[in-house]
Amino acid sequence: MVKSIRLISISMFIIAAASSAAFAQGESGAGSLIIPPGARANGMGQSYGAIADDATSMWWNPAGMGFAESHTIDLMHSQLVPDLASDVFFEYIAGIYKIKGIGTIGFALQYLTYGEYTVTGTTPEELGTASAWEIAPMIGGAVKLGDQISVGMNLKFIYISLAPAWATLEGTSGTGSSVAVDFGGLWKIPDFGISSAKIRRMSLGLAVSNLGPSITFMNRDQAAALPRNLRTSIAWAPVWSDVSKWYVTGEVNRPLVEFERSNTYHIGTEFLYSNLIALRLGYIHDQDGNIKSATYGLGFVFNNRVRIDWASVPQAEELARVHRWSLGVNF
């Protein structure tokens, strides 16, 4: 393989470092599956699996689709390592559609570009430029089992292109593909009391992501496992009125690739005033990824239909924070 392809491996490490979940999920392929979508969720410490009430639920917990109150489209754009490269981006688009009396179906597309790179051969002579990218379309669905429980599932296809055939010494394109499934469950806990206090609007989420065969590129002995992950989540809304809503959330992620990896821990909160403006704050503790820092964000809602969200998210200590923007539309 040409020398420049090794630079792509370094770039993939950078992308992994940019995602708080990457190190916790072990040495795995398909970086596009690791990056969490939705500026709202990112602003809340990436603790969202027990809320998951928009189209990003397909990533966080597919069961969340079952509790969605309307048809929804969500888009997110993020420049991942702005201090190291200007052409490394992640894009996410998803839509969910409710079918009355049956359930909810969804479609999502994740795209990650590592940008362009210069190809060199066995000599320093430049042979041209190429680009590396990933794409992962998915379809999913969820059904409610009564009023409190929803279950969901996704099926996804992953395609990775690291190098065209002309850019490798072997004359073989550096591409790989795989398929995977996600499963999720969400329980809206019935109201209960603790002493004289009444606990309302609490939910528990459980999701298993990216179960599928490893991705093989040129050498089967160097297959890269998908970033399999177990996510357990809790959310509680201690305040819920026409004027204001307040969420408190927590989440634990358990890697299912390299089991010696540490869990990652996430907490977050959101305060929504008059269904117009949202303030968000969270914290990520990722021992292996060297991320122990706060997240924060803002959200704006227009006519209860259009949502614009922004979040600032930490990366590994040697990398700058990143900004994530997303747009959501209910119809």
C-alpha positions as CSV (number, residue, x, y, z in Angstrom):
1,M,0.0,0.0,0.0
2,V,1.3,3.4,-0.8
3,K,2.8,5.6,1.9
4,S,-0.1,8.1,1.8
5,I,-2.6,5.4,2.8
6,R,-0.9,5.3,6.1
7,L,-1.8,8.9,6.5
8,I,-5.4,7.9,6.2
9,S,-5.0,5.6,9.1
10,I,-3.7,8.5,11.1
11,S,-6.7,10.6,10.0
12,M,-9.0,7.8,11.2
13,F,-7.3,7.9,14.6
14,I,-8.0,11.7,14.6
15,I,-11.6,11.1,13.9
16,A,-11.8,8.5,16.6
17,A,-10.2,11.0,19.0
18,A,-12.9,13.5,18.0
19,S,-15.6,11.3,19.2
20,S,-16.1,10.7,22.9
21,A,-17.4,7.2,22.4
22,A,-14.7,6.0,20.0
23,F,-12.0,4.9,22.4
24,A,-14.6,3.4,24.8
25,Q,-15.8,1.2,21.9
26,G,-12.4,-0.2,21.2
27,E,-10.3,-0.5,18.1
28,S,-13.1,-0.6,15.6
29,G,-13.8,0.4,12.0
30,A,-16.5,2.6,10.6
31,G,-15.9,5.9,12.4
32,S,-19.2,7.3,10.9
33,L,-21.1,5.0,13.2
34,I,-19.5,6.4,16.3
35,I,-20.2,10.1,15.9
36,P,-23.4,11.0,17.8
37,P,-25.9,13.1,15.8
38,G,-28.1,16.0,17.0
39,A,-26.9,19.2,18.5
40,R,-29.6,18.9,21.2
41,A,-28.2,15.5,22.4
42,N,-24.6,16.7,22.2
43,G,-25.4,19.7,24.3
44,M,-26.9,17.4,27.0
45,G,-23.6,15.5,27.5
46,Q,-24.5,13.0,24.8
47,S,-27.0,11.5,27.2
48,Y,-30.2,11.1,25.1
49,G,-31.1,7.4,24.8
50,A,-34.0,7.6,27.2
51,I,-35.5,10.7,25.5
52,A,-34.8,10.1,21.8
53,D,-38.0,11.8,20.6
54,D,-36.9,13.0,17.2
55,A,-35.4,11.5,14.1
56,T,-31.9,11.1,15.7
57,S,-33.6,8.4,17.8
58,M,-32.5,6.0,15.0
59,W,-28.9,6.4,16.3
60,W,-29.5,6.8,20.0
61,N,-32.3,4.3,20.6
62,P,-34.5,3.1,17.7
63,A,-37.3,2.5,20.2
64,G,-37.7,6.2,20.6
65,M,-39.4,6.4,17.2
66,G,-42.4,4.7,18.8
67,F,-43.0,7.6,21.1
68,A,-42.5,10.4,18.5
69,E,-45.5,12.7,18.4
70,S,-45.2,13.7,14.8
71,H,-43.4,13.1,11.5
72,T,-39.9,14.5,11.9
73,I,-36.8,15.3,9.8
74,D,-33.5,16.1,11.4
75,L,-30.2,17.2,9.9
76,M,-26.8,17.8,11.4
77,H,-23.5,19.2,10.1
78,S,-20.2,19.1,12.0
79,Q,-16.6,19.9,11.1
80,L,-14.7,17.4,13.2
81,V,-11.1,18.5,13.6
82,P,-11.0,22.2,12.5
83,D,-7.6,22.8,14.1
84,L,-6.1,19.9,12.0
85,A,-8.0,19.8,8.8
86,S,-10.6,22.0,7.0
87,D,-12.2,19.3,4.9
88,V,-13.1,16.7,7.4
89,F,-16.9,16.7,7.9
90,F,-19.7,14.6,9.3
91,E,-23.3,14.9,7.9
92,Y,-26.5,13.3,9.2
93,I,-30.0,13.3,7.8
94,A,-32.9,11.3,9.1
95,G,-36.7,11.2,8.9
96,I,-39.4,9.3,10.7
97,Y,-43.0,8.8,9.7
98,K,-45.8,7.7,12.0
99,I,-48.3,5.2,10.6
100,K,-51.5,5.4,12.7
101,G,-52.4,2.2,14.4
102,I,-49.2,0.4,13.3
103,G,-46.0,2.1,14.4
104,T,-43.2,4.4,13.1
105,I,-40.8,3.8,10.2
106,G,-37.6,5.7,9.7
107,F,-34.7,6.3,7.3
108,A,-31.3,7.8,8.0
109,L,-28.0,8.5,6.2
110,Q,-24.7,9.1,7.8
111,Y,-21.8,10.4,5.7
112,L,-18.2,11.0,6.9
113,T,-15.5,12.5,4.6
114,Y,-11.8,12.4,5.6
115,G,-11.0,14.9,2.9
116,E,-8.4,14.8,0.1
117,Y,-4.9,13.5,0.4
118,T,-1.9,13.4,-1.9
119,V,-0.9,10.0,-3.2
120,T,2.8,9.1,-3.4
121,G,4.4,5.9,-4.5
122,T,7.7,4.3,-3.6
123,T,9.4,7.6,-4.4
124,P,8.5,11.1,-3.2
125,E,6.9,11.8,-6.6
126,E,3.2,12.8,-6.3
127,L,0.9,10.6,-8.3
128,G,-2.3,12.6,-7.8
129,T,-5.0,13.3,-5.2
130,A,-7.7,11.1,-3.9
131,S,-10.3,11.2,-1.1
132,A,-11.5,8.9,1.7
133,W,-15.1,8.7,2.9
134,E,-17.7,6.5,4.5
135,I,-21.5,6.3,4.0
136,A,-24.0,4.4,6.1
137,P,-27.7,4.4,5.1
138,M,-30.2,2.7,7.4
139,I,-33.9,1.9,7.7
140,G,-35.7,1.2,10.9
141,G,-39.0,0.9,12.7
142,A,-40.6,0.9,16.1
143,V,-43.9,-0.2,17.6
144,K,-45.5,0.5,21.0
145,L,-46.4,-2.3,23.3
146,G,-49.2,-0.6,25.2
147,D,-48.8,2.9,26.4
148,Q,-45.5,2.7,28.3
149,I,-43.2,0.5,26.2
150,S,-41.7,0.8,22.7
151,V,-39.3,-1.5,20.9
152,G,-37.4,-0.7,17.8
153,M,-34.9,-2.0,15.3
154,N,-32.6,-0.6,12.5
155,L,-30.9,-2.3,9.6
156,K,-27.9,-0.5,8.1
157,F,-25.3,-0.9,5.3
158,I,-21.8,0.5,5.8
159,Y,-19.5,1.3,2.9
160,I,-16.0,2.7,3.4
161,S,-13.7,4.0,0.6
162,L,-10.1,4.7,1.7
163,A,-8.3,4.5,-1.6
164,P,-8.9,3.9,-5.3
165,A,-7.1,1.0,-7.0
166,W,-4.6,3.3,-8.7
167,A,-3.4,4.6,-5.4
168,T,-2.3,1.3,-3.9
169,L,0.8,-0.8,-4.7
170,E,-1.4,-3.9,-4.8
171,G,-3.6,-2.3,-7.5
172,T,-6.7,-3.2,-5.4
173,S,-9.1,-0.5,-4.1
174,G,-9.1,0.1,-0.4
175,T,-12.8,-0.3,0.1
176,G,-14.9,-2.4,2.5
177,S,-18.5,-2.9,3.4
178,S,-20.7,-4.6,6.0
179,V,-24.2,-4.7,7.4
180,A,-25.4,-4.3,10.9
181,V,-28.5,-4.1,13.1
182,D,-29.5,-2.1,16.1
183,F,-32.1,-3.0,18.8
184,G,-33.7,-0.8,21.4
185,G,-36.3,-0.6,24.1
186,L,-37.8,2.4,25.9
187,W,-40.0,2.3,29.0
188,K,-42.0,5.2,30.1
189,I,-42.3,4.4,33.8
190,P,-45.7,4.9,35.3
191,D,-45.9,7.6,38.0
192,F,-44.8,6.3,41.5
193,G,-44.2,7.7,44.9
194,I,-41.2,7.9,47.2
195,S,-42.2,8.8,50.7
196,S,-44.5,11.8,50.1
197,A,-42.9,12.7,46.8
198,K,-44.6,11.9,43.5
199,I,-42.2,10.9,40.6
200,R,-43.6,11.5,37.2
201,R,-42.2,11.5,33.6
202,M,-39.3,9.1,34.2
203,S,-38.1,6.8,31.4
204,L,-35.5,4.1,30.9
205,G,-33.8,3.2,27.6
206,L,-31.7,0.3,26.5
207,A,-30.0,0.0,23.0
208,V,-27.5,-2.3,21.4
209,S,-25.8,-0.9,18.3
210,N,-23.9,-2.1,15.3
211,L,-24.2,-5.8,15.6
212,G,-22.7,-7.2,12.4
213,P,-19.6,-8.8,10.7
214,S,-16.3,-7.0,10.7
215,I,-15.2,-4.9,7.7
216,T,-12.4,-6.3,5.5
217,F,-10.4,-4.2,3.2
218,M,-7.4,-5.8,1.5
219,N,-6.4,-8.3,4.0
220,R,-8.8,-10.6,5.9
221,D,-6.3,-10.9,8.7
222,Q,-6.7,-7.2,9.4
223,A,-10.5,-7.0,9.5
224,A,-11.9,-4.1,11.6
225,A,-14.8,-4.9,13.9
226,L,-17.8,-2.7,13.9
227,P,-18.1,-0.4,17.0
228,R,-20.6,-2.5,18.9
229,N,-22.0,-0.8,21.9
230,L,-24.5,-1.2,24.7
231,R,-26.2,2.0,25.9
232,T,-28.3,2.2,29.1
233,S,-30.1,5.5,29.8
234,I,-32.4,7.2,32.2
235,A,-34.3,10.5,31.9
236,W,-36.6,12.4,34.3
237,A,-38.6,15.6,33.9
238,P,-39.1,17.1,37.4
239,V,-40.7,20.2,35.9
240,W,-43.3,20.0,33.1
241,S,-45.8,22.8,32.5
242,D,-47.0,25.1,29.7
243,V,-44.3,27.6,30.6
244,S,-41.2,25.5,31.2
245,K,-39.9,22.0,31.0
246,W,-36.8,20.6,32.7
247,Y,-35.0,17.3,31.8
248,V,-32.3,15.6,33.8
249,T,-30.6,12.6,32.0
250,G,-27.9,10.0,32.6
251,E,-26.3,7.4,30.4
252,V,-23.6,4.6,30.5
253,N,-22.0,3.2,27.4
254,R,-20.4,-0.2,27.5
255,P,-18.1,-1.3,24.6
256,L,-18.8,-4.7,23.1
257,V,-15.6,-4.9,21.0
258,E,-12.7,-4.8,23.4
259,F,-14.1,-5.6,26.8
260,E,-11.1,-4.3,28.8
261,R,-12.1,-0.8,27.6
262,S,-13.7,1.4,30.3
263,N,-17.3,2.5,30.2
264,T,-18.1,6.1,29.3
265,Y,-20.4,8.1,31.6
266,H,-22.7,10.9,30.5
267,I,-25.0,13.3,32.3
268,G,-27.0,16.2,31.0
269,T,-29.8,18.6,31.5
270,E,-32.1,20.8,29.4
271,F,-34.3,23.7,30.4
272,L,-37.0,24.7,27.8
273,Y,-38.8,28.0,28.4
274,S,-42.2,28.7,26.8
275,N,-41.4,26.2,24.0
276,L,-39.2,28.9,22.5
277,I,-35.6,28.6,23.8
278,A,-33.7,25.8,25.4
279,L,-30.5,25.9,27.5
280,R,-28.4,22.7,27.8
281,L,-25.5,21.5,29.9
282,G,-23.8,18.2,30.2
283,Y,-20.7,16.3,31.2
284,I,-18.7,13.5,29.6
285,H,-16.4,11.2,31.5
286,D,-14.4,9.0,29.0
287,Q,-11.3,7.6,30.8
288,D,-9.8,5.9,27.7
289,G,-10.6,8.7,25.4
290,N,-9.0,11.3,27.8
291,I,-12.2,13.3,27.8
292,K,-13.5,14.7,31.1
293,S,-15.2,17.9,30.3
294,A,-18.5,19.7,30.0
295,T,-20.8,20.1,27.0
296,Y,-23.2,23.0,26.5
297,G,-25.7,24.2,23.9
298,L,-28.7,26.3,22.9
299,G,-31.9,25.6,21.0
300,F,-34.5,27.7,19.4
301,V,-38.1,26.5,18.5
302,F,-40.3,28.3,16.0
303,N,-44.0,27.7,15.9
304,N,-43.5,24.3,17.6
305,R,-42.3,23.0,14.2
306,V,-38.8,24.2,13.4
307,R,-35.9,23.6,15.8
308,I,-32.4,25.0,15.4
309,D,-29.8,23.7,17.8
310,W,-26.1,24.3,18.5
311,A,-23.7,22.5,20.8
312,S,-20.1,22.8,21.9
313,V,-18.5,19.3,22.5
314,P,-15.1,18.4,24.0
315,Q,-12.6,16.1,22.3
316,A,-9.4,14.5,23.6
317,E,-7.3,17.1,25.4
318,E,-4.9,17.6,22.5
319,L,-7.8,18.6,20.2
320,A,-10.0,21.7,20.2
321,R,-13.7,21.6,21.0
322,V,-16.1,21.2,18.1
323,H,-19.3,22.9,17.2
324,R,-22.3,21.0,16.0
325,W,-25.4,22.5,14.3
326,S,-28.6,20.7,13.6
327,L,-32.0,21.5,12.1
328,G,-35.3,19.7,12.9
329,V,-38.7,20.0,11.3
330,N,-42.0,18.5,12.6
331,F,-44.9,18.2,10.3
